[in-house]
Amino acid sequence: MRHYTYGLLGAVAALALSASAFAQKLPDQITWTAYDVGSGGYNQAVAVGNALKNKHNITLRVLPGKNDVSRTVPLRDGKVPFSANGVGGTYMAQEAVYEFGAKDWGPQPVRSLLLNNSDALLTIMTAKDANIKTMADLKGKRVAWVIGAPSLNQNITALLAFANLTWNDVQKVEFGGFGQAMQGMISGQTDAAFGSSISGPAYQLASSPRGIQYPTVPHSDKAGWARLKAKAPFFVPFMGAEGPELSATKKVEAATYPYPVLMTYSNADAGMVYAMTKAMVELFPDYKDAAPGNGGWDIKRQVFDWVVPVHEGAIKYFKEIGVWKPDYDKSNAALIERQKVLADAWTAHSKGSHADEAAFMKAWQKARADALTKAKMEPVLTEW
């Protein structure tokens, strides 16, 4: 289950900086990339932007990207400093798997600032008329595959594995983006898609003639969870309570993970990261009710030892307010070491000769797994 760290909120106020201090570190205009317009991540970013504008006259521009690659390219190329990204642009990018294992990518030195752990779900949603009540019921059904979105697709792979299923057991229907996949479910092109229960399309599906349903992931099924975590270690057992057909009195037993992840790269200016983290924490009362799921940004709900390392600028702030424990230094260092192992393996692999892109990718799968195994680290993915 999730382990939330409860900070001393009084310390936050006691250490508050003046508005001029924000201005010294955060520019008058700052840009985040985020999911498609209408998604939960996009709506939350807009709400944060409104709070920044109202309190500090800072304009937050939200640049939507339809998949993990398009959200991460601007960070890699130094065009934007932050992203309200998903598992794809963080964990998958760090691991250099799927699209991030291509020649022009490789392991990315990603860092987190804050994780959103809301009461919403990131899971497979289905059309109610498809009668998919459990993950096992997905067998033979039409399931959305989003091109260029390894996180969405790997998440479905993991949830299928929970029920001992693979993509060979379902009908794969390809779409160009998350929004298109959800619209495809509404229009009857597919029966299931992965997404956020608080996204606009989820509410559209719920109000459509097809309706919405969430297949259950029983927490007592230890074997199922072992199969799921082997494919996607970032998932945690959770009772979903926010979204259409969900509430505090109508929860669903499910699996989910933090979304969005406010992230950056290791070379991001520590002062700017510190100021962005501080602004997110201290402005929380101003935006927490402004978009569905925003409650998950609460400092009380942060998980500091997730699957990607935290940026040093954010750590500085967390230490100041008393929520960063010494044990987190050890787990963070281990994650940074994992990135180094992957980076070194990539450098060595890239010097080799390969017939084509497919041969390069195939060889990388083995080189990556070998390097992590040699370093006594779990490869998680050995082929894709």
C-alpha positions as CSV (number, residue, x, y, z in Angstrom):
1,M,0.0,0.0,0.0
2,R,1.1,3.6,-0.4
3,H,3.2,5.1,2.4
4,Y,2.5,8.8,2.7
5,T,5.0,11.1,4.5
6,Y,3.3,13.7,6.7
7,G,5.3,16.9,6.9
8,L,5.2,19.6,9.5
9,L,2.9,22.0,7.7
10,G,3.7,24.7,10.2
11,A,7.3,24.6,9.1
12,V,6.1,25.4,5.5
13,A,4.7,28.7,6.6
14,A,7.6,29.4,8.9
15,L,10.1,29.1,6.0
16,A,8.0,31.0,3.4
17,L,9.9,33.2,1.0
18,S,8.7,36.5,-0.2
19,A,7.1,37.0,-3.6
20,S,10.3,38.7,-4.8
21,A,12.3,35.5,-4.0
22,F,10.0,33.5,-6.3
23,A,10.6,36.1,-9.0
24,Q,14.4,35.7,-8.7
25,K,14.2,32.0,-9.4
26,L,11.1,31.5,-11.5
27,P,10.9,33.6,-14.7
28,D,7.8,35.7,-15.5
29,Q,6.8,33.0,-17.9
30,I,7.5,29.3,-17.5
31,T,6.4,26.3,-19.6
32,W,5.4,22.7,-18.7
33,T,4.5,20.0,-21.1
34,A,1.5,17.9,-20.1
35,Y,-1.0,15.4,-21.5
36,D,-3.6,16.2,-24.2
37,V,-6.0,19.1,-23.7
38,G,-8.9,17.8,-21.5
39,S,-6.8,15.2,-19.7
40,G,-6.4,15.2,-15.9
41,G,-2.8,16.3,-16.1
42,Y,-3.5,19.2,-18.4
43,N,-6.4,20.4,-16.3
44,Q,-4.3,20.3,-13.1
45,A,-1.4,22.2,-14.8
46,V,-3.9,24.9,-15.8
47,A,-5.1,25.2,-12.2
48,V,-1.5,25.5,-10.9
49,G,-0.9,28.2,-13.6
50,N,-3.9,30.2,-12.3
51,A,-2.6,30.1,-8.8
52,L,0.9,31.2,-9.9
53,K,-0.6,34.1,-11.9
54,N,-2.9,35.2,-9.1
55,K,-0.3,35.1,-6.3
56,H,3.0,35.8,-8.1
57,N,2.1,37.2,-11.5
58,I,3.9,34.3,-13.1
59,T,2.5,32.9,-16.3
60,L,2.5,29.1,-16.7
61,R,2.2,28.0,-20.3
62,V,1.0,24.4,-20.7
63,L,2.2,22.7,-23.8
64,P,0.1,19.6,-24.5
65,G,1.7,16.4,-25.9
66,K,-0.3,13.5,-27.2
67,N,2.2,10.8,-26.1
68,D,5.3,10.2,-23.9
69,V,7.8,11.1,-26.6
70,S,6.2,14.4,-27.6
71,R,6.0,15.4,-23.9
72,T,9.6,14.6,-23.2
73,V,11.3,15.9,-26.4
74,P,11.1,19.5,-25.2
75,L,12.8,18.7,-21.9
76,R,15.5,16.7,-23.6
77,D,16.2,19.5,-26.0
78,G,16.2,22.1,-23.3
79,K,13.2,24.0,-24.7
80,V,11.1,23.7,-21.4
81,P,12.2,23.0,-17.8
82,F,9.4,20.9,-16.5
83,S,6.7,18.4,-17.4
84,A,3.5,17.1,-15.8
85,N,4.4,13.8,-17.3
86,G,3.4,10.2,-16.8
87,V,5.3,6.9,-16.2
88,G,6.4,6.9,-19.8
89,G,8.3,10.1,-19.7
90,T,9.8,9.3,-16.3
91,Y,10.3,5.6,-15.6
92,M,10.3,4.3,-19.2
93,A,12.6,7.2,-20.3
94,Q,15.0,6.4,-17.4
95,E,15.0,2.7,-18.3
96,A,15.4,3.3,-22.1
97,V,12.7,0.8,-23.0
98,Y,10.2,0.8,-25.9
99,E,10.4,4.1,-27.9
100,F,13.1,5.3,-25.5
101,G,15.3,2.5,-26.5
102,A,15.7,3.9,-30.0
103,K,19.0,5.2,-31.3
104,D,18.1,8.9,-30.8
105,W,17.0,8.3,-27.1
106,G,18.7,6.0,-24.7
107,P,18.5,6.3,-20.8
108,Q,17.3,9.7,-19.8
109,P,18.6,11.4,-16.5
110,V,15.1,12.2,-15.3
111,R,14.3,13.6,-11.8
112,S,11.0,14.2,-10.0
113,L,9.9,17.2,-8.0
114,L,6.5,16.1,-6.8
115,L,4.2,13.1,-7.4
116,N,0.4,13.4,-7.6
117,N,-1.1,10.7,-5.4
118,S,-4.8,11.5,-5.7
119,D,-7.9,9.4,-5.0
120,A,-8.3,8.9,-8.7
121,L,-7.2,5.8,-10.7
122,L,-4.8,5.3,-13.5
123,T,-6.1,2.0,-14.8
124,I,-7.9,0.2,-17.6
125,M,-11.3,1.8,-18.1
126,T,-13.9,-0.1,-20.1
127,A,-17.3,0.5,-21.8
128,K,-19.9,-0.8,-19.4
129,D,-21.8,-2.5,-22.2
130,A,-18.7,-4.7,-22.9
131,N,-19.4,-6.4,-19.5
132,I,-15.7,-6.4,-18.4
133,K,-15.9,-6.7,-14.6
134,T,-12.4,-8.2,-14.0
135,M,-9.1,-8.1,-15.8
136,A,-9.7,-11.7,-16.9
137,D,-12.9,-10.6,-18.7
138,L,-10.6,-8.6,-21.2
139,K,-9.9,-11.9,-23.0
140,G,-11.1,-11.6,-26.6
141,K,-12.1,-7.9,-26.2
142,R,-10.9,-4.9,-28.2
143,V,-8.2,-3.0,-26.3
144,A,-6.6,0.3,-27.3
145,W,-2.9,0.5,-28.2
146,V,-1.6,4.1,-28.3
147,I,1.2,4.6,-30.8
148,G,4.2,6.3,-29.3
149,A,2.9,5.9,-25.7
150,P,5.0,3.1,-24.1
151,S,3.7,3.8,-20.6
152,L,0.0,3.4,-21.6
153,N,0.7,0.2,-23.5
154,Q,3.0,-1.3,-20.9
155,N,0.5,-0.5,-18.2
156,I,-2.1,-2.5,-20.1
157,T,0.5,-5.3,-20.6
158,A,1.0,-5.4,-16.8
159,L,-2.7,-5.4,-16.0
160,L,-3.3,-8.2,-18.5
161,A,-0.5,-10.1,-16.8
162,F,-2.4,-9.8,-13.6
163,A,-5.0,-12.1,-15.2
164,N,-2.4,-14.3,-16.9
165,L,-3.2,-12.7,-20.3
166,T,-1.1,-11.1,-23.0
167,W,-1.8,-8.9,-26.0
168,N,-2.2,-12.1,-28.0
169,D,-5.4,-12.8,-25.9
170,V,-7.1,-9.5,-26.9
171,Q,-7.8,-7.6,-30.1
172,K,-5.3,-4.7,-30.4
173,V,-6.8,-1.5,-31.8
174,E,-4.3,1.2,-32.6
175,F,-4.8,4.9,-31.9
176,G,-2.6,8.0,-32.3
177,G,-3.1,9.4,-28.8
178,F,-4.8,9.0,-25.4
179,G,-7.7,11.3,-26.4
180,Q,-8.3,9.4,-29.6
181,A,-8.3,6.1,-27.8
182,M,-10.9,7.3,-25.3
183,Q,-13.0,8.7,-28.1
184,G,-12.6,5.4,-29.9
185,M,-14.2,3.7,-26.9
186,I,-17.1,6.2,-26.9
187,S,-17.7,5.7,-30.6
188,G,-17.6,1.9,-30.3
189,Q,-14.2,1.2,-32.0
190,T,-12.7,-0.4,-28.9
191,D,-13.9,-1.7,-25.5
192,A,-11.0,-0.8,-23.2
193,A,-8.3,1.8,-22.9
194,F,-5.9,2.9,-20.2
195,G,-6.3,6.4,-18.7
196,S,-7.1,8.5,-15.7
197,S,-10.5,8.2,-14.1
198,I,-10.6,12.0,-13.7
199,S,-9.9,12.9,-17.3
200,G,-12.5,14.7,-19.4
201,P,-12.9,11.7,-21.7
202,A,-13.6,9.4,-18.7
203,Y,-16.6,11.6,-17.8
204,Q,-17.6,11.7,-21.5
205,L,-17.5,7.9,-21.6
206,A,-19.6,7.7,-18.5
207,S,-22.3,10.0,-19.8
208,S,-22.3,8.3,-23.2
209,P,-24.7,5.4,-24.1
210,R,-21.9,2.9,-23.5
211,G,-21.2,4.0,-19.9
212,I,-18.0,3.3,-17.9
213,Q,-16.7,0.4,-15.8
214,Y,-13.4,-0.3,-14.0
215,P,-12.2,-3.9,-14.0
216,T,-11.2,-4.9,-10.5
217,V,-7.6,-5.9,-9.4
218,P,-8.2,-7.8,-6.1
219,H,-5.5,-6.9,-3.6
220,S,-5.6,-10.4,-2.1
221,D,-4.5,-12.1,-5.3
222,K,-0.7,-12.3,-4.5
223,A,0.2,-14.3,-7.6
224,G,-1.6,-11.8,-9.8
225,W,0.2,-8.9,-8.1
226,A,3.6,-10.6,-8.5
227,R,2.9,-10.9,-12.3
228,L,1.8,-7.3,-12.5
229,K,4.7,-5.9,-10.5
230,A,7.2,-7.9,-12.6
231,K,6.0,-5.9,-15.6
232,A,5.4,-2.6,-13.9
233,P,7.0,-2.1,-10.4
234,F,5.5,1.4,-10.1
235,F,1.9,0.1,-9.5
236,V,0.5,0.0,-6.0
237,P,-2.8,-1.5,-4.6
238,F,-5.4,1.2,-4.2
239,M,-9.1,1.8,-3.6
240,G,-10.2,4.3,-6.3
241,A,-12.6,6.9,-5.1
242,E,-12.5,9.8,-7.6
243,G,-14.0,9.8,-11.0
244,P,-17.3,9.0,-12.7
245,E,-19.2,6.2,-10.9
246,L,-16.7,6.5,-8.0
247,S,-16.9,8.1,-4.6
248,A,-15.9,7.8,-1.0
249,T,-18.8,5.4,-0.5
250,K,-18.4,3.7,-3.9
251,K,-14.8,2.6,-4.3
252,V,-13.3,0.1,-6.6
253,E,-10.4,-2.3,-5.7
254,A,-7.8,-1.5,-8.2
255,A,-4.1,-0.8,-9.1
256,T,-2.7,2.7,-9.8
257,Y,0.4,4.8,-9.6
258,P,1.2,8.5,-9.2
259,Y,-0.1,10.8,-12.0
260,P,1.1,13.2,-13.1
261,V,4.7,13.4,-12.1
262,L,6.1,16.9,-12.0
263,M,9.6,16.1,-13.4
264,T,12.7,17.6,-15.0
265,Y,16.2,16.5,-16.0
266,S,19.2,16.1,-13.7
267,N,20.9,19.2,-15.2
268,A,17.9,21.5,-14.5
269,D,18.9,24.6,-12.4
270,A,18.7,23.6,-8.8
271,G,17.5,27.1,-7.8
272,M,14.6,27.0,-10.3
273,V,13.7,23.4,-9.2
274,Y,13.7,24.5,-5.6
275,A,11.5,27.5,-6.3
276,M,9.0,25.4,-8.4
277,T,8.8,22.8,-5.7
278,K,8.2,25.4,-3.1
279,A,5.6,27.2,-5.2
280,M,3.7,23.9,-5.7
281,V,3.7,23.1,-2.0
282,E,2.9,26.6,-0.7
283,L,0.3,27.4,-3.3
284,F,-1.5,24.1,-2.7
285,P,-4.4,25.7,-0.8
286,D,-5.0,28.0,-3.9
287,Y,-5.3,25.2,-6.5
288,K,-6.2,22.0,-4.6
289,D,-9.9,22.3,-5.4
290,A,-9.5,23.9,-8.8
291,A,-9.3,20.6,-10.8
292,P,-10.2,17.0,-10.2
293,G,-7.3,15.1,-8.6
294,N,-5.3,18.2,-7.5
295,G,-5.6,17.0,-3.9
296,G,-2.9,14.4,-4.8
297,W,-0.2,17.2,-4.9
298,D,-0.5,17.6,-1.1
299,I,2.8,17.4,0.7
300,K,1.2,14.9,3.0
301,R,0.8,12.5,0.1
302,Q,4.3,12.5,-1.3
303,V,6.2,9.3,-1.8
304,F,9.9,10.1,-1.7
305,D,11.3,6.6,-2.6
306,W,9.5,5.9,-5.8
307,V,11.1,4.5,-9.0
308,V,12.9,7.6,-10.2
309,P,15.3,9.9,-8.2
310,V,14.2,13.2,-6.8
311,H,16.0,16.4,-8.0
312,E,18.5,18.0,-5.6
313,G,16.7,21.3,-5.7
314,A,13.5,19.6,-4.6
315,I,15.4,17.7,-1.9
316,K,16.8,21.0,-0.5
317,Y,13.2,22.3,0.0
318,F,12.0,19.0,1.5
319,K,14.8,19.0,4.0
320,E,14.0,22.6,4.9
321,I,10.4,21.7,5.8
322,G,11.4,18.5,7.6
323,V,9.8,15.9,5.4
324,W,13.0,14.3,3.9
325,K,14.3,11.4,6.0
326,P,17.9,10.1,5.9
327,D,16.7,6.8,4.5
328,Y,15.6,8.7,1.4
329,D,19.2,9.7,0.6
330,K,20.1,6.0,0.4
331,S,17.2,5.1,-1.9
332,N,17.7,8.2,-4.1
333,A,21.4,7.4,-4.4
334,A,20.5,3.8,-5.5
335,L,18.2,5.2,-8.2
336,I,20.9,7.5,-9.5
337,E,23.3,4.6,-9.5
338,R,20.8,2.6,-11.6
339,Q,20.7,5.5,-14.1
340,K,24.5,5.5,-14.3
341,V,24.6,1.7,-15.0
342,L,22.1,2.2,-17.8
343,A,24.0,5.2,-19.2
344,D,27.3,3.4,-19.2
345,A,25.7,0.3,-20.9
346,W,24.1,2.6,-23.5
347,T,27.5,4.3,-24.3
348,A,29.1,0.9,-24.8
349,H,26.2,-0.4,-26.8
350,S,26.1,2.6,-29.1
351,K,29.7,2.1,-30.2
352,G,28.8,-1.3,-31.7
353,S,27.7,-1.9,-35.3
354,H,24.2,-2.9,-36.1
355,A,22.5,-3.8,-39.3
356,D,19.4,-1.6,-38.8
357,E,17.2,0.0,-36.1
358,A,15.6,-3.3,-35.3
359,A,18.9,-5.0,-34.8
360,F,20.1,-2.0,-32.6
361,M,17.0,-2.3,-30.4
362,K,17.3,-6.1,-30.1
363,A,20.9,-5.9,-29.1
364,W,20.1,-3.1,-26.6
365,Q,17.5,-5.3,-24.9
366,K,20.2,-7.8,-24.1
367,A,22.9,-5.3,-23.3
368,R,20.6,-3.5,-20.9
369,A,19.4,-6.6,-19.1
370,D,23.0,-7.9,-18.8
371,A,24.3,-4.7,-17.4
372,L,21.5,-4.4,-14.7
373,T,21.9,-8.1,-13.8
374,K,25.6,-7.7,-13.4
375,A,25.0,-4.7,-11.1
376,K,22.6,-6.9,-9.1
377,M,19.7,-4.7,-10.2
378,E,16.3,-6.0,-11.5
379,P,16.0,-5.5,-15.3
380,V,12.1,-5.6,-15.1
381,L,11.9,-5.6,-18.9
382,T,14.1,-7.8,-21.0
383,E,12.2,-7.4,-24.3
384,W,9.5,-5.3,-25.8
